[in-house]
Amino acid sequence: MRSDEAELLQRLRTGSDQAFAELVNQYKGLVLNLAARMTGRQDAADDLAQEVFLRVWRGLGSFRGECKLSTWIYRITLNLCIAESKSARARSQFIQVDDPGHEASLMIPSGDNPFAEEVILKERLGPLIARMPEQYRTAISLYYLKEFSYLEIAEVMDVPIGTVKSYLFRGKAWLRDRLLGRQIREVDEL
């Protein structure tokens, strides 16, 4: 653990409200980003972020410091996102047909735009990533978007490094197959 993290943790354990405000300010962007990517909904990410920081506050006494504080916070966030995803699947959810947030077709940028293909790809990837099996989505998000190392991802996901590599490989294959329109069995989850 870095010395600045150790100092912050010490101040947190003494019950310093200022130290907790510093912790929230330092990690809220990371927590919100991960929660939004995992849930696919900003409103759910906001609620989850609040719950994450409540759990961090309550769990400070049990945090042993065997990993980085950021890894511990990511782990809490990931676990809450997975729990939310499972409970969301159990609830029946309907999408309003007239909801402007859910368009059936892609908005195609003008042909003279040199970045048109990239824009289209990003528009197609967003909904696909939201539908990915959780373990693939987590590994891909942490590796490509947060630039975590294999070891850091293994710590956050609590799996061996080989499993992280497998999730990344399978996740990329999952995305590639869907982007190319290949017919795939929907039994992707492990």
Secondary structure, DSSP 8 states (H G I E B T S, - for coil): --HHHHHHHHHHHTT-HHHHHHHHHHHHHHHHHHHHHHHS-HHHHHHHHHHHHHHHHHHTTT---SS-HHHHHHHHHHHHHHHHHHHHHHS-----TT-TT--SS-----TT-TTHHHHHHHHHHHHHHHHS-HHHHHHHIIIIIS---HHHHHHHHTS-HHHHHHHHHHHHHHHHHHHTT----S----
